[in-house]
């Protein structure tokens, strides 16, 4: 059974991810975002970044593509309900192909405990 990690912006649940991928030595997990109640994710993300002065690395309105830096008001919660601790999450992607969250700054301890399957796969144990 896969673990589901919930995403919130300003205390509003916007969706979830399973963090399908990881780079354990770098302390990074990432995965596809499945939005909940957000009809146009590109508009939602762009509006949020503009409102809170979050840097956008790349923005293509024609393709509805956005690539952000870490979004401070974006929180990720473990299946237990605890907040995932680290530097934070950045989002990139398009409405046509989907969006991905990259969460960085995860400690080795959290990686070994919460994301043990990624840890063991990387280190071959």
Order of alpha helices (4+ residues) and beta strands (2+ residues): beta-beta-beta-beta-beta-alpha-beta-beta-beta-beta-beta-alpha-alpha
